[in-house]
Amino acid sequence: MTQSRLMSLVEAITNVAVGYILAIVTQIVVFPWFGFEATLDEHLTIGLVFVAVSLARGYLLRRLFERLRVANRLGDHGGHAEPVQTRR
């Protein structure tokens, strides 16, 4: 069974949303350890930049691996011919 592009996007969005919440909490805890002070608005904005990057990364990697899985199932090995099996 293959995953549709829409479901790939839904999965990536869900993954990123959970990651966003964790990132904000982590920033709030960790930034002060390094002497960085940020307002909640700044934390949210910084998090959104990383959300955009993470969403694109997750979706593109999912599609790449889906393409590789389908290509392997169909016997397409990137233009490399498989040795012909002969019966003896």
Stockholm file with secondary structure:
# STOCKHOLM 1.0

chainA/1-88         MTQSRLMSLVEAITNVAVGYILAIVTQIVVFPWFGFEATLDEHLTIGLVFVAVSLARGYLLRRLFERLRVANRLGDHGGHAEPVQTRR
#=GR chainA/1-88 SS CCCCHHHHHHHHHHHHHHHHHHHHHHHHHHGGGGTCCCCHHHHHHHHHHHHHHHHHHHHHHHHHHHHHHHHHHHTCCTTCCCCCCCCC
#=GC SS_cons        CCCCHHHHHHHHHHHHHHHHHHHHHHHHHHGGGGTCCCCHHHHHHHHHHHHHHHHHHHHHHHHHHHHHHHHHHHTCCTTCCCCCCCCC
//
